Amino acid sequence: MRVLGVDPGLTRLGIAVVDGGTGRAVTAVAVDVIRTPADDDLAVRLLKVADGVESWLDRHRPEVVAIERVFSQHNVRTAMGTAQAAGVVALAAARRGLPVMFHTPSEVKAAVTGSGRADKAQVTMMVTKLLRLTEAPKPADAADALALAICHLWRAPVRNRMAEAEARAAEFAKAHRARLAAAAAQARSGSGTVAK
């Protein structure tokens, strides 16, 4: 499976493509940062993000897009820009019919380091090790994008099995309710007969 990982941001948007093999084997295909100047209008910055992401989608043809879920931050303006950039990425993926999955920062950290409280240096170190890179990806946004793709590759099979199990459970519950309704209807119709 090929995953496009995105660490959303308006000034710096980390973007990476990682291929998943058998088991937990992962291979980095490409990694970079899309930058937009802070003094540009918001609409122009979002357009630059969209153009950059669409170029990556066309060039690398991922099967799924994994985006870091935006959490409230102390700086509301930064949080808004991050959320807007994430929305642009999700829209570009949706236009191509690609599934979009959102992962929390702690989920990503736990997937690649084993701890949901790992710092950026630990994430970068583990990403470098897992992907067998000769040097650490910089800036941290690039390493985070790689980590998002790895997280999705490793968590997708579990999520898929959970979704399948939930679907089977829902079907079982529906069939069970139908049997109960049929039994109740039969009991009601049977109780209306008079014994001779």
N, C-alpha and C positions, 0 to 999 in steps of 0.2 A: 504494500500500500504506500502511496506517495502522499505526504501531508505537507501543506503549506502552513507554517506556524507564523503567527503575527503577534508581536508585542506592540499594541497600539499606542500611538502618540502623535501629536501634531507637529512638534519640532523634530523629533526622531521617531520613526516607526521601524522597529526591528522586523525583519522579514527573512524567512528561511524555508528551505525545502529539504525534507529528510525522507529517505526511503526506509521502509521497514521490511526485514527479511523474516526468516523462520525464527521462532522463539523471540528473543529480545534483541536480535541483531538489528542495528540501525546504522545508516550511512548518510553522511551529509552530502547533499547535492549542490546547494548554493546557500549563501548567507550574505546579507547586506543590511543597510539602513537607508530608508527613504527619508530625506530631510526636506523641510520647508522653512523658509525664512520667517522669523517672528514678525517682521514688519509688513509682510504681505497681508492682504485682506483675507478673512477667514474663508470665504468662498473660493478664492484662488488657491489657498493652502489645501483645502479639501480636494479640489480638482487635481492638484499635483499628487496628492496621496492616491486618489483614484487612478490616475494615469499610471503611476508606478506599480500599483497592485495589479492592475489589468495587464500590464506588460509581463509581470511575473506569472500570472495565471496563463497567459497565452504561451509563454516560453516553456514553462515547466509542467503544465498540465497535471496539477495535483488532483487526487480523488476526493479530498476533503480539506477543509480549511479550519484550523484550530486557532482561536483567538482568546487572548487573556480577558477574562471577565473584569469589567471596570468596577472598582469599589470606590466608595466615597473617600476622598482624600481631604486633607486639611485645606488645600487650595482648591476652591470650587472652580475657578477658571481653568486650572490644569485638568481637573476631572471632566469638565465639559468638553474640552478639546480632545481628550483621550477617548471619551464616549463617542464623539462625533467621528473621529478617525476609525474607531471600531465599526461604527455603523456603515461607513463608506466601504470598508473591506467586506462586511457581511453582504451588502447590496451587490458588490461586484461578483462575489461568489454565487449569490442567488440568481443573478442574471444568467449564469452559466449552468445552472441546475446543480451546483455543488452543495453538498451538505456542509453546514457550518456548526461547529461545536465550540462552546465556550468553557474554559477551564479557569478555576480560581487560582490566584497566585499560590496559595498554600497547597493546593492539589498538585500544581506543577512542581513546586519545590519538593514535596514528598515523593513524587514519582521519580525524580532524578537524583535526589540526595538521601532519601529515606526520612527526612525531617521537613515538616511543613513550616518550620521556623528558620530554615537555612537562609543565610545572607547571600547577596549577589555574588560575592567571591566564591562561596562554596558551590553555587549553581554553575558558575563559569568553569570552575575546576572540574566538576563532574561531567559537564557537557563536553569539555575538551577530552576527557578520559574516555567517555562512552563512545564518542565519535572517532576516537583515535586521531585527533587533529594534531598537527605539528606545533601549533601555537594557539593560545586562547583567543576566541573571537572577541573583537572589540568594536564598538563600545558594548556595555552591558546589555543594551537593547537587542543587539545581534545574538548574544548568548541566550537571552531570554526567549527569543523567537525559536531558536534551536530546541531549547528546553520544552517549549509548548508543543512542538511537533513530536518530540520523543514521548512526552506525557500522553499525547493522544494515541500514538502508536501502541503504547503499552496498556492504556486503559480502555481502548475501543473494544477489544475482544470481551472484556469483562462487562462493559456496558451493553454490548450486543447480546451476550448470554442473559443478562438481567432483563433486557427488553423482551427477549424471546420467552423467558420464564413468566414474566408478567402477562404477556399475551396469552400464553397457554393457561395461566391461572384465570384470566378473565373469561376465556372460552369455557373452561370447566365450570366456573361460577354461573355463567349464562345457561349452560346445559342443565346444571343442577337446579337453578330457579325454574326452568321450564318443566323439569320433571316434577318438582314440588307443586307447581301450578296445575299441572295435569292431574296429579294425584288428588289435589284439593277439589278440582272440578269433578273428578270421578266420585269422590266421597260425597260431594253435595248432590250429584245426580242420583247416586245410590241411596241416599237417605230419604229421597222423596218417594220411593216405592213403598207400597203398603203390603205387609205380609198377610197372606190369606190363611 
